[in-house]
Amino acid sequence: MKRMMGIVNLVNEPDDLEELTYTRCIASVPFGSRYRLIDFILSNMVNSRIENVSVFTQHKYRSLMDHLGSGKEWDLDRKQGGLFLLPAVTHEMSGMSRGDLFQFYNHRDYLYRGREEFVVIARSHVVCSIDFNDLLNEHLDKNADITVVYAKSAEDECSSFRRLAVKEDGQITVIEDHTGRLRTDNISLEMYVMSKGLLLDMVESCLARGYDDLVRDGIMKNIGKLGLYGYLHRGYAGIVNTVQSYYKHSMQLLHPSIWRELFFRQNRPIYTKIKDEPPARYAENAHARNALIANGCVVEGKVENSILFRGVNIRKGAYVKNSIILQNCEIEENVIIENAILDKDVFISRGRVLTGDKQAPFIASKTKII
């Protein structure tokens, strides 16, 4: 869609994923046996025919750059438009990077050069399948200044998110952070559509007053002055910004209905970096039940209700249940793992027993040897 440009905003993105983000930003956290979290929002933009996409990075983005490359897998390696990775600019006085409006200002030449009239700004930690064409059409129909994507959810124990008070006609009258007292099941999916001109005006006016946060300063403090409307996303949406929400929404992928909605929507596939690996191999006495098992895995033991990423080895006699095992982990013989998350390249020696709780899963950090 040449009327709209996309911004994946990683500046000050909410992150409480502990060991999973010690060496990577939340956008590059592995998810769903072969994907990264950023794959979902990027794929949504590409499937909506958005051809000009920028990723505003902040810190720990080496693995993200390696994953995105030139954007070829998302058809964003283009001569006109394409994928732009825009690093954070530090503040001269403190040496610290500031809010997202400050970063938009420092890269405002990117916005000025774009021919698109509208911009969609989104975070990387929301897993869903959405068509931004429908979002823009509703934005135009209501003559809104800003349209916010939201979903209905009564769950509040796993993720942190903003809540919205939405009138019957779709107008948003209140936005509160997760610490607020607003009692509603309307939760923001942190996706915003507005005109590029409004965004640039907001950048200039907020920074002139010493403010630098798009939502908190640009939108929430001006809610009475803006035509702010909500767009209800009726499909599956997972907000992944805590360990508990990561575990919960990963396990939900084992439900066939959720898996089909995310990955088998017509004309809306999820793209990711391609790696040529052989199919998973199962030994004669291997057992796998209700599991997502990626290419390159070798299963000799038992895997139940779990997710295995590429190159995981489960040796003879090992039992993995209700767990998420990231790339190239080695699970030796007679190991028992239950309710756990193992980051990449973890080695579990023979006979070990690792158990956590579904509300507080055991986590092994990257390259750990146990």
PATORTI-127701 format. One record per residue (C-alpha): residue number from 1; residue in three letters; x, y, z. Coordinates in pm, whole numbers. Layout:
<node seq="NUM" type="ALA" xx="X" yy="Y" zz="Z"/>
...
***
This chain:
<node seq="1" type="MET" xx="0" yy="0" zz="0"/>
<node seq="2" type="LYS" xx="180" yy="307" zz="-126"/>
<node seq="3" type="ARG" xx="-34" yy="539" zz="88"/>
<node seq="4" type="MET" xx="121" yy="404" zz="407"/>
<node seq="5" type="MET" xx="471" yy="359" zz="545"/>
<node seq="6" type="GLY" xx="554" yy="129" zz="836"/>
<node seq="7" type="ILE" xx="758" yy="194" zz="1150"/>
<node seq="8" type="VAL" xx="854" yy="-87" zz="1387"/>
<node seq="9" type="ASN" xx="931" yy="105" zz="1703"/>
<node seq="10" type="LEU" xx="1180" yy="-69" zz="1935"/>
<node seq="11" type="VAL" xx="1268" yy="243" zz="2136"/>
<node seq="12" type="ASN" xx="1190" yy="186" zz="2505"/>
<node seq="13" type="GLU" xx="987" yy="-122" zz="2418"/>
<node seq="14" type="PRO" xx="845" yy="-292" zz="2731"/>
<node seq="15" type="ASP" xx="1069" yy="-585" zz="2820"/>
<node seq="16" type="ASP" xx="1065" yy="-815" zz="3121"/>
<node seq="17" type="LEU" xx="1189" yy="-1133" zz="2953"/>
<node seq="18" type="GLU" xx="1488" yy="-1170" zz="3187"/>
<node seq="19" type="GLU" xx="1742" yy="-1424" zz="3055"/>
<node seq="20" type="LEU" xx="1586" yy="-1428" zz="2709"/>
<node seq="21" type="THR" xx="1688" yy="-1067" zz="2647"/>
<node seq="22" type="TYR" xx="2024" yy="-1054" zz="2822"/>
<node seq="23" type="THR" xx="2204" yy="-1057" zz="2484"/>
<node seq="24" type="ARG" xx="1926" yy="-965" zz="2238"/>
<node seq="25" type="CYS" xx="1643" yy="-714" zz="2207"/>
<node seq="26" type="ILE" xx="1287" yy="-834" zz="2245"/>
<node seq="27" type="ALA" xx="1227" yy="-809" zz="1869"/>
<node seq="28" type="SER" xx="1477" yy="-1089" zz="1799"/>
<node seq="29" type="VAL" xx="1353" yy="-1329" zz="2069"/>
<node seq="30" type="PRO" xx="1283" yy="-1668" zz="1904"/>
<node seq="31" type="PHE" xx="917" yy="-1770" zz="1894"/>
<node seq="32" type="GLY" xx="711" yy="-2053" zz="1748"/>
<node seq="33" type="SER" xx="989" yy="-2306" zz="1666"/>
<node seq="34" type="ARG" xx="1145" yy="-2111" zz="1377"/>
<node seq="35" type="TYR" xx="1045" yy="-1744" zz="1394"/>
<node seq="36" type="ARG" xx="1145" yy="-1424" zz="1578"/>
<node seq="37" type="LEU" xx="891" yy="-1192" zz="1739"/>
<node seq="38" type="ILE" xx="953" yy="-918" zz="1483"/>
<node seq="39" type="ASP" xx="859" yy="-1155" zz="1199"/>
<node seq="40" type="PHE" xx="490" yy="-1116" zz="1279"/>
<node seq="41" type="ILE" xx="461" yy="-737" zz="1255"/>
<node seq="42" type="LEU" xx="695" yy="-725" zz="954"/>
<node seq="43" type="SER" xx="491" yy="-991" zz="776"/>
<node seq="44" type="ASN" xx="167" yy="-807" zz="855"/>
<node seq="45" type="MET" xx="308" yy="-493" zz="693"/>
<node seq="46" type="VAL" xx="434" yy="-677" zz="387"/>
<node seq="47" type="ASN" xx="107" yy="-868" zz="349"/>
<node seq="48" type="SER" xx="-70" yy="-531" zz="360"/>
<node seq="49" type="ARG" xx="146" yy="-422" zz="65"/>
<node seq="50" type="ILE" xx="347" yy="-171" zz="266"/>
<node seq="51" type="GLU" xx="674" yy="-133" zz="76"/>
<node seq="52" type="ASN" xx="856" yy="123" zz="290"/>
<node seq="53" type="VAL" xx="937" yy="-9" zz="640"/>
<node seq="54" type="SER" xx="1180" yy="123" zz="901"/>
<node seq="55" type="VAL" xx="1294" yy="-42" zz="1224"/>
<node seq="56" type="PHE" xx="1393" yy="208" zz="1493"/>
<node seq="57" type="THR" xx="1642" yy="14" zz="1704"/>
<node seq="58" type="GLN" xx="1780" yy="103" zz="2046"/>
<node seq="59" type="HIS" xx="2018" yy="-150" zz="2198"/>
<node seq="60" type="LYS" xx="2131" yy="-514" zz="2176"/>
<node seq="61" type="TYR" xx="2035" yy="-529" zz="1809"/>
<node seq="62" type="ARG" xx="2328" yy="-730" zz="1666"/>
<node seq="63" type="SER" xx="2120" yy="-1050" zz="1638"/>
<node seq="64" type="LEU" xx="1832" yy="-848" zz="1495"/>
<node seq="65" type="MET" xx="2052" yy="-711" zz="1217"/>
<node seq="66" type="ASP" xx="2177" yy="-1061" zz="1144"/>
<node seq="67" type="HIS" xx="1819" yy="-1188" zz="1125"/>
<node seq="68" type="LEU" xx="1679" yy="-910" zz="905"/>
<node seq="69" type="GLY" xx="1974" yy="-868" zz="672"/>
<node seq="70" type="SER" xx="1866" yy="-680" zz="361"/>
<node seq="71" type="GLY" xx="1500" yy="-774" zz="412"/>
<node seq="72" type="LYS" xx="1505" yy="-1024" zz="127"/>
<node seq="73" type="GLU" xx="1283" yy="-1281" zz="300"/>
<node seq="74" type="TRP" xx="1014" yy="-1014" zz="343"/>
<node seq="75" type="ASP" xx="1054" yy="-885" zz="-16"/>
<node seq="76" type="LEU" xx="1193" yy="-559" zz="122"/>
<node seq="77" type="ASP" xx="1529" yy="-555" zz="-60"/>
<node seq="78" type="ARG" xx="1411" yy="-288" zz="-303"/>
<node seq="79" type="LYS" xx="1557" yy="-1" zz="-503"/>
<node seq="80" type="GLN" xx="1264" yy="219" zz="-402"/>
<node seq="81" type="GLY" xx="1157" yy="197" zz="-40"/>
<node seq="82" type="GLY" xx="1238" yy="-134" zz="127"/>
<node seq="83" type="LEU" xx="1375" yy="-201" zz="476"/>
<node seq="84" type="PHE" xx="1562" yy="61" zz="679"/>
<node seq="85" type="LEU" xx="1736" yy="-9" zz="1011"/>
<node seq="86" type="LEU" xx="1770" yy="319" zz="1199"/>
<node seq="87" type="PRO" xx="1986" yy="306" zz="1516"/>
<node seq="88" type="ALA" xx="1919" yy="518" zz="1822"/>
<node seq="89" type="VAL" xx="2103" yy="847" zz="1855"/>
<node seq="90" type="THR" xx="2238" yy="920" zz="2203"/>
<node seq="91" type="HIS" xx="2181" yy="1249" zz="2383"/>
<node seq="92" type="GLU" xx="2490" yy="1466" zz="2370"/>
<node seq="93" type="MET" xx="2483" yy="1565" zz="2738"/>
<node seq="94" type="SER" xx="2407" yy="1231" zz="2906"/>
<node seq="95" type="GLY" xx="2525" yy="981" zz="2647"/>
<node seq="96" type="MET" xx="2190" yy="805" zz="2689"/>
<node seq="97" type="SER" xx="1932" yy="741" zz="2418"/>
<node seq="98" type="ARG" xx="1603" yy="920" zz="2481"/>
<node seq="99" type="GLY" xx="1241" yy="852" zz="2390"/>
<node seq="100" type="ASP" xx="1099" yy="755" zz="2054"/>
<node seq="101" type="LEU" xx="1001" yy="1111" zz="1953"/>
<node seq="102" type="PHE" xx="1364" yy="1214" zz="1995"/>
<node seq="103" type="GLN" xx="1466" yy="926" zz="1766"/>
<node seq="104" type="PHE" xx="1198" yy="1015" zz="1511"/>
<node seq="105" type="TYR" xx="1332" yy="1370" zz="1511"/>
<node seq="106" type="ASN" xx="1690" yy="1259" zz="1451"/>
<node seq="107" type="HIS" xx="1577" yy="1044" zz="1158"/>
<node seq="108" type="ARG" xx="1313" yy="1288" zz="1031"/>
<node seq="109" type="ASP" xx="1480" yy="1292" zz="689"/>
<node seq="110" type="TYR" xx="1354" yy="935" zz="646"/>
<node seq="111" type="LEU" xx="999" yy="1056" zz="708"/>
<node seq="112" type="TYR" xx="1031" yy="1358" zz="480"/>
<node seq="113" type="ARG" xx="1168" yy="1151" zz="192"/>
<node seq="114" type="GLY" xx="886" yy="899" zz="204"/>
<node seq="115" type="ARG" xx="610" yy="967" zz="-46"/>
<node seq="116" type="GLU" xx="344" yy="799" zz="166"/>
<node seq="117" type="GLU" xx="76" yy="1012" zz="331"/>
<node seq="118" type="PHE" xx="8" yy="789" zz="632"/>
<node seq="119" type="VAL" xx="223" yy="599" zz="877"/>
<node seq="120" type="VAL" xx="152" yy="292" zz="1090"/>
<node seq="121" type="ILE" xx="366" yy="267" zz="1404"/>
<node seq="122" type="ALA" xx="383" yy="-67" zz="1584"/>
<node seq="123" type="ARG" xx="581" yy="-256" zz="1845"/>
<node seq="124" type="SER" xx="749" yy="-592" zz="1782"/>
<node seq="125" type="HIS" xx="617" yy="-788" zz="2080"/>
<node seq="126" type="VAL" xx="254" yy="-835" zz="1965"/>
<node seq="127" type="VAL" xx="185" yy="-1165" zz="1790"/>
<node seq="128" type="CYS" xx="-118" yy="-1148" zz="1561"/>
<node seq="129" type="SER" xx="-234" yy="-1150" zz="1201"/>
<node seq="130" type="ILE" xx="-384" yy="-819" zz="1090"/>
<node seq="131" type="ASP" xx="-456" yy="-643" zz="761"/>
<node seq="132" type="PHE" xx="-353" yy="-278" zz="778"/>
<node seq="133" type="ASN" xx="-564" yy="-202" zz="470"/>
<node seq="134" type="ASP" xx="-879" yy="-250" zz="679"/>
<node seq="135" type="LEU" xx="-726" yy="-38" zz="954"/>
<node seq="136" type="LEU" xx="-655" yy="253" zz="718"/>
<node seq="137" type="ASN" xx="-1000" yy="232" zz="562"/>
<node seq="138" type="GLU" xx="-1166" yy="263" zz="902"/>
<node seq="139" type="HIS" xx="-929" yy="545" zz="994"/>
<node seq="140" type="LEU" xx="-1041" yy="736" zz="684"/>
<node seq="141" type="ASP" xx="-1410" yy="653" zz="726"/>
<node seq="142" type="LYS" xx="-1412" yy="803" zz="1077"/>
<node seq="143" type="ASN" xx="-1198" yy="1100" zz="975"/>
<node seq="144" type="ALA" xx="-978" yy="1020" zz="1276"/>
<node seq="145" type="ASP" xx="-656" yy="1192" zz="1370"/>
<node seq="146" type="ILE" xx="-515" yy="872" zz="1520"/>
<node seq="147" type="THR" xx="-653" yy="519" zz="1517"/>
<node seq="148" type="VAL" xx="-539" yy="271" zz="1782"/>
<node seq="149" type="VAL" xx="-563" yy="-105" zz="1737"/>
<node seq="150" type="TYR" xx="-704" yy="-278" zz="2043"/>
<node seq="151" type="ALA" xx="-837" yy="-618" zz="2144"/>
<node seq="152" type="LYS" xx="-1069" yy="-745" zz="2414"/>
<node seq="153" type="SER" xx="-913" yy="-959" zz="2685"/>
<node seq="154" type="ALA" xx="-1002" yy="-1027" zz="3047"/>
<node seq="155" type="GLU" xx="-655" yy="-1165" zz="3116"/>
<node seq="156" type="ASP" xx="-412" yy="-943" zz="3302"/>
<node seq="157" type="GLU" xx="-181" yy="-1173" zz="3492"/>
<node seq="158" type="CYS" xx="84" yy="-1239" zz="3227"/>
<node seq="159" type="SER" xx="149" yy="-921" zz="3028"/>
<node seq="160" type="SER" xx="166" yy="-551" zz="3092"/>
<node seq="161" type="PHE" xx="-34" yy="-329" zz="2857"/>
<node seq="162" type="ARG" xx="-236" yy="-12" zz="2830"/>
<node seq="163" type="ARG" xx="-614" yy="-15" zz="2876"/>
<node seq="164" type="LEU" xx="-859" yy="194" zz="2676"/>
<node seq="165" type="ALA" xx="-1203" yy="339" zz="2744"/>
<node seq="166" type="VAL" xx="-1387" yy="317" zz="2411"/>
<node seq="167" type="LYS" xx="-1730" yy="464" zz="2338"/>
<node seq="168" type="GLU" xx="-1989" yy="290" zz="2121"/>
<node seq="169" type="ASP" xx="-1889" yy="493" zz="1817"/>
<node seq="170" type="GLY" xx="-1526" yy="386" zz="1862"/>
<node seq="171" type="GLN" xx="-1394" yy="709" zz="2013"/>
<node seq="172" type="ILE" xx="-1128" yy="662" zz="2280"/>
<node seq="173" type="THR" xx="-1176" yy="882" zz="2585"/>
<node seq="174" type="VAL" xx="-919" yy="739" zz="2828"/>
<node seq="175" type="ILE" xx="-585" yy="561" zz="2794"/>
<node seq="176" type="GLU" xx="-415" yy="424" zz="3107"/>
<node seq="177" type="ASP" xx="-87" yy="240" zz="3159"/>
<node seq="178" type="HIS" xx="-88" yy="-102" zz="3324"/>
<node seq="179" type="THR" xx="-56" yy="67" zz="3665"/>
<node seq="180" type="GLY" xx="-385" yy="254" zz="3617"/>
<node seq="181" type="ARG" xx="-720" yy="171" zz="3773"/>
<node seq="182" type="LEU" xx="-933" yy="165" zz="3459"/>
<node seq="183" type="ARG" xx="-1164" yy="-139" zz="3467"/>
<node seq="184" type="THR" xx="-1210" yy="-256" zz="3110"/>
<node seq="185" type="ASP" xx="-1117" yy="-548" zz="2890"/>
<node seq="186" type="ASN" xx="-1003" yy="-319" zz="2605"/>
<node seq="187" type="ILE" xx="-625" yy="-357" zz="2576"/>
<node seq="188" type="SER" xx="-403" yy="-166" zz="2338"/>
<node seq="189" type="LEU" xx="-202" yy="-363" zz="2084"/>
<node seq="190" type="GLU" xx="38" yy="-69" zz="2045"/>
<node seq="191" type="MET" xx="-39" yy="-11" zz="1677"/>
<node seq="192" type="TYR" xx="-119" yy="345" zz="1568"/>
<node seq="193" type="VAL" xx="-219" yy="493" zz="1232"/>
<node seq="194" type="MET" xx="-194" yy="866" zz="1166"/>
<node seq="195" type="SER" xx="-96" yy="1103" zz="891"/>
<node seq="196" type="LYS" xx="275" yy="1162" zz="847"/>
<node seq="197" type="GLY" xx="215" yy="1534" zz="887"/>
<node seq="198" type="LEU" xx="53" yy="1486" zz="1228"/>
<node seq="199" type="LEU" xx="342" yy="1269" zz="1343"/>
<node seq="200" type="LEU" xx="598" yy="1532" zz="1240"/>
<node seq="201" type="ASP" xx="396" yy="1806" zz="1412"/>
<node seq="202" type="MET" xx="380" yy="1593" zz="1727"/>
<node seq="203" type="VAL" xx="754" yy="1537" zz="1719"/>
<node seq="204" type="GLU" xx="826" yy="1910" zz="1695"/>
<node seq="205" type="SER" xx="571" yy="2029" zz="1952"/>
<node seq="206" type="CYS" xx="646" yy="1766" zz="2217"/>
<node seq="207" type="LEU" xx="1023" yy="1805" zz="2200"/>
<node seq="208" type="ALA" xx="985" yy="2184" zz="2223"/>
<node seq="209" type="ARG" xx="813" yy="2131" zz="2560"/>
<node seq="210" type="GLY" xx="1069" yy="1879" zz="2683"/>
<node seq="211" type="TYR" xx="860" yy="1568" zz="2614"/>
<node seq="212" type="ASP" xx="986" yy="1274" zz="2411"/>
<node seq="213" type="ASP" xx="742" yy="979" zz="2435"/>
<node seq="214" type="LEU" xx="493" yy="926" zz="2153"/>
<node seq="215" type="VAL" xx="210" yy="761" zz="2345"/>
<node seq="216" type="ARG" xx="251" yy="904" zz="2693"/>
<node seq="217" type="ASP" xx="332" yy="1262" zz="2587"/>
<node seq="218" type="GLY" xx="205" yy="1296" zz="2231"/>
<node seq="219" type="ILE" xx="-123" yy="1104" zz="2259"/>
<node seq="220" type="MET" xx="-227" yy="1059" zz="2622"/>
<node seq="221" type="LYS" xx="-163" yy="1423" zz="2717"/>
<node seq="222" type="ASN" xx="-359" yy="1547" zz="2415"/>
<node seq="223" type="ILE" xx="-643" yy="1298" zz="2415"/>
<node seq="224" type="GLY" xx="-903" yy="1575" zz="2447"/>
<node seq="225" type="LYS" xx="-763" yy="1762" zz="2147"/>
<node seq="226" type="LEU" xx="-727" yy="1467" zz="1907"/>
<node seq="227" type="GLY" xx="-985" yy="1268" zz="1718"/>
<node seq="228" type="LEU" xx="-873" yy="939" zz="1871"/>
<node seq="229" type="TYR" xx="-1054" yy="622" zz="1766"/>
<node seq="230" type="GLY" xx="-1012" yy="251" zz="1824"/>
<node seq="231" type="TYR" xx="-998" yy="-34" zz="1574"/>
<node seq="232" type="LEU" xx="-1108" yy="-363" zz="1729"/>
<node seq="233" type="HIS" xx="-891" yy="-661" zz="1631"/>
<node seq="234" type="ARG" xx="-1118" yy="-965" zz="1662"/>
<node seq="235" type="GLY" xx="-862" yy="-1239" zz="1598"/>
<node seq="236" type="TYR" xx="-592" yy="-1391" zz="1814"/>
<node seq="237" type="ALA" xx="-345" yy="-1149" zz="1972"/>
<node seq="238" type="GLY" xx="-62" yy="-1233" zz="2211"/>
<node seq="239" type="ILE" xx="128" yy="-960" zz="2396"/>
<node seq="240" type="VAL" xx="472" yy="-1103" zz="2473"/>
<node seq="241" type="ASN" xx="671" yy="-882" zz="2708"/>
<node seq="242" type="THR" xx="721" yy="-1096" zz="3019"/>
<node seq="243" type="VAL" xx="855" yy="-1447" zz="3077"/>
<node seq="244" type="GLN" xx="509" yy="-1564" zz="3181"/>
<node seq="245" type="SER" xx="345" yy="-1424" zz="2867"/>
<node seq="246" type="TYR" xx="620" yy="-1570" zz="2647"/>
<node seq="247" type="TYR" xx="563" yy="-1914" zz="2794"/>
<node seq="248" type="LYS" xx="185" yy="-1885" zz="2784"/>
<node seq="249" type="HIS" xx="155" yy="-1765" zz="2424"/>
<node seq="250" type="SER" xx="418" yy="-2011" zz="2303"/>
<node seq="251" type="MET" xx="220" yy="-2297" zz="2454"/>
<node seq="252" type="GLN" xx="-98" yy="-2166" zz="2292"/>
<node seq="253" type="LEU" xx="60" yy="-2230" zz="1952"/>
<node seq="254" type="LEU" xx="5" yy="-2599" zz="2025"/>
<node seq="255" type="HIS" xx="-370" yy="-2538" zz="1987"/>
<node seq="256" type="PRO" xx="-452" yy="-2615" zz="1622"/>
<node seq="257" type="SER" xx="-703" yy="-2330" zz="1590"/>
<node seq="258" type="ILE" xx="-450" yy="-2068" zz="1702"/>
<node seq="259" type="TRP" xx="-175" yy="-2217" zz="1486"/>
<node seq="260" type="ARG" xx="-399" yy="-2210" zz="1179"/>
<node seq="261" type="GLU" xx="-510" yy="-1852" zz="1241"/>
<node seq="262" type="LEU" xx="-154" yy="-1723" zz="1268"/>
<node seq="263" type="PHE" xx="21" yy="-1926" zz="1000"/>
<node seq="264" type="PHE" xx="-241" yy="-2046" zz="753"/>
<node seq="265" type="ARG" xx="-443" yy="-1733" zz="674"/>
<node seq="266" type="GLN" xx="-494" yy="-1701" zz="299"/>
<node seq="267" type="ASN" xx="-248" yy="-1455" zz="142"/>
<node seq="268" type="ARG" xx="-108" yy="-1366" zz="487"/>
<node seq="269" type="PRO" xx="189" yy="-1595" zz="556"/>
<node seq="270" type="ILE" xx="450" yy="-1525" zz="823"/>
<node seq="271" type="TYR" xx="796" yy="-1480" zz="672"/>
<node seq="272" type="THR" xx="1128" yy="-1542" zz="843"/>
<node seq="273" type="LYS" xx="1496" yy="-1588" zz="767"/>
<node seq="274" type="ILE" xx="1542" yy="-1906" zz="566"/>
<node seq="275" type="LYS" xx="1786" yy="-2171" zz="684"/>
<node seq="276" type="ASP" xx="1842" yy="-2483" zz="475"/>
<node seq="277" type="GLU" xx="1837" yy="-2777" zz="715"/>
<node seq="278" type="PRO" xx="1727" yy="-3139" zz="682"/>
<node seq="279" type="PRO" xx="1390" yy="-3253" zz="815"/>
<node seq="280" type="ALA" xx="1362" yy="-3362" zz="1177"/>
<node seq="281" type="ARG" xx="1476" yy="-3719" zz="1237"/>
<node seq="282" type="TYR" xx="1304" yy="-3958" zz="1476"/>
<node seq="283" type="ALA" xx="1475" yy="-4269" zz="1614"/>
<node seq="284" type="GLU" xx="1299" yy="-4604" zz="1626"/>
<node seq="285" type="ASN" xx="1183" yy="-4567" zz="1988"/>
<node seq="286" type="ALA" xx="1119" yy="-4192" zz="1979"/>
<node seq="287" type="HIS" xx="784" yy="-4056" zz="2090"/>
<node seq="288" type="ALA" xx="641" yy="-3711" zz="2007"/>
<node seq="289" type="ARG" xx="295" yy="-3596" zz="2105"/>
<node seq="290" type="ASN" xx="137" yy="-3251" zz="2055"/>
<node seq="291" type="ALA" xx="468" yy="-3085" zz="1974"/>
<node seq="292" type="LEU" xx="612" yy="-2833" zz="1728"/>
<node seq="293" type="ILE" xx="945" yy="-2970" zz="1609"/>
<node seq="294" type="ALA" xx="1152" yy="-2769" zz="1363"/>
<node seq="295" type="ASN" xx="1392" yy="-2882" zz="1091"/>
<node seq="296" type="GLY" xx="1728" yy="-3025" zz="1192"/>
<node seq="297" type="CYS" xx="1609" yy="-3180" zz="1519"/>
<node seq="298" type="VAL" xx="1703" yy="-3533" zz="1626"/>
<node seq="299" type="VAL" xx="1456" yy="-3699" zz="1861"/>
<node seq="300" type="GLU" xx="1552" yy="-4026" zz="2028"/>
<node seq="301" type="GLY" xx="1358" yy="-3978" zz="2353"/>
<node seq="302" type="LYS" xx="1011" yy="-3852" zz="2440"/>
<node seq="303" type="VAL" xx="869" yy="-3506" zz="2366"/>
<node seq="304" type="GLU" xx="526" yy="-3406" zz="2487"/>
<node seq="305" type="ASN" xx="338" yy="-3076" zz="2464"/>
<node seq="306" type="SER" xx="659" yy="-2888" zz="2379"/>
<node seq="307" type="ILE" xx="824" yy="-2669" zz="2116"/>
<node seq="308" type="LEU" xx="1166" yy="-2756" zz="1971"/>
<node seq="309" type="PHE" xx="1357" yy="-2506" zz="1757"/>
<node seq="310" type="ARG" xx="1606" yy="-2594" zz="1483"/>
<node seq="311" type="GLY" xx="1891" yy="-2833" zz="1558"/>
<node seq="312" type="VAL" xx="1777" yy="-2960" zz="1900"/>
<node seq="313" type="ASN" xx="1896" yy="-3308" zz="1999"/>
<node seq="314" type="ILE" xx="1689" yy="-3516" zz="2243"/>
<node seq="315" type="ARG" xx="1889" yy="-3826" zz="2334"/>
<node seq="316" type="LYS" xx="1766" yy="-4172" zz="2428"/>
<node seq="317" type="GLY" xx="1568" yy="-4191" zz="2752"/>
<node seq="318" type="ALA" xx="1524" yy="-3812" zz="2779"/>
<node seq="319" type="TYR" xx="1177" yy="-3675" zz="2852"/>
<node seq="320" type="VAL" xx="1074" yy="-3319" zz="2761"/>
<node seq="321" type="LYS" xx="730" yy="-3198" zz="2866"/>
<node seq="322" type="ASN" xx="558" yy="-2857" zz="2860"/>
<node seq="323" type="SER" xx="884" yy="-2691" zz="2758"/>
<node seq="324" type="ILE" xx="1038" yy="-2459" zz="2499"/>
<node seq="325" type="ILE" xx="1381" yy="-2563" zz="2372"/>
<node seq="326" type="LEU" xx="1558" yy="-2308" zz="2154"/>
<node seq="327" type="GLN" xx="1812" yy="-2368" zz="1877"/>
<node seq="328" type="ASN" xx="2096" yy="-2620" zz="1899"/>
<node seq="329" type="CYS" xx="2031" yy="-2737" zz="2255"/>
<node seq="330" type="GLU" xx="2170" yy="-3075" zz="2357"/>
<node seq="331" type="ILE" xx="1959" yy="-3286" zz="2592"/>
<node seq="332" type="GLU" xx="2160" yy="-3590" zz="2698"/>
<node seq="333" type="GLU" xx="2035" yy="-3935" zz="2794"/>
<node seq="334" type="ASN" xx="1781" yy="-3983" zz="3076"/>
<node seq="335" type="VAL" xx="1728" yy="-3610" zz="3131"/>
<node seq="336" type="ILE" xx="1386" yy="-3497" zz="3254"/>
<node seq="337" type="ILE" xx="1273" yy="-3143" zz="3166"/>
<node seq="338" type="GLU" xx="930" yy="-3007" zz="3255"/>
<node seq="339" type="ASN" xx="787" yy="-2652" zz="3245"/>
<node seq="340" type="ALA" xx="1114" yy="-2501" zz="3126"/>
<node seq="341" type="ILE" xx="1258" yy="-2258" zz="2872"/>
<node seq="342" type="LEU" xx="1609" yy="-2332" zz="2745"/>
<node seq="343" type="ASP" xx="1780" yy="-2060" zz="2542"/>
<node seq="344" type="LYS" xx="2009" yy="-2135" zz="2247"/>
<node seq="345" type="ASP" xx="2306" yy="-2374" zz="2275"/>
<node seq="346" type="VAL" xx="2223" yy="-2502" zz="2625"/>
<node seq="347" type="PHE" xx="2378" yy="-2837" zz="2722"/>
<node seq="348" type="ILE" xx="2203" yy="-3059" zz="2978"/>
<node seq="349" type="SER" xx="2425" yy="-3344" zz="3098"/>
<node seq="350" type="ARG" xx="2310" yy="-3700" zz="3149"/>
<node seq="351" type="GLY" xx="2055" yy="-3777" zz="3421"/>
<node seq="352" type="ARG" xx="1968" yy="-3417" zz="3518"/>
<node seq="353" type="VAL" xx="1615" yy="-3325" zz="3629"/>
<node seq="354" type="LEU" xx="1493" yy="-2970" zz="3558"/>
<node seq="355" type="THR" xx="1140" yy="-2874" zz="3658"/>
<node seq="356" type="GLY" xx="962" yy="-2544" zz="3687"/>
<node seq="357" type="ASP" xx="605" yy="-2426" zz="3727"/>
<node seq="358" type="LYS" xx="368" yy="-2316" zz="3453"/>
<node seq="359" type="GLN" xx="340" yy="-1978" zz="3624"/>
<node seq="360" type="ALA" xx="716" yy="-1955" zz="3679"/>
<node seq="361" type="PRO" xx="898" yy="-2178" zz="3427"/>
<node seq="362" type="PHE" xx="1261" yy="-2274" zz="3479"/>
<node seq="363" type="ILE" xx="1488" yy="-2069" zz="3249"/>
<node seq="364" type="ALA" xx="1838" yy="-2158" zz="3132"/>
<node seq="365" type="SER" xx="2027" yy="-1868" zz="2973"/>
<node seq="366" type="LYS" xx="2211" yy="-1891" zz="2641"/>
<node seq="367" type="THR" xx="2510" yy="-2137" zz="2620"/>
<node seq="368" type="LYS" xx="2459" yy="-2255" zz="2977"/>
<node seq="369" type="ILE" xx="2592" yy="-2599" zz="3075"/>
<node seq="370" type="ILE" xx="2400" yy="-2789" zz="3341"/>
***
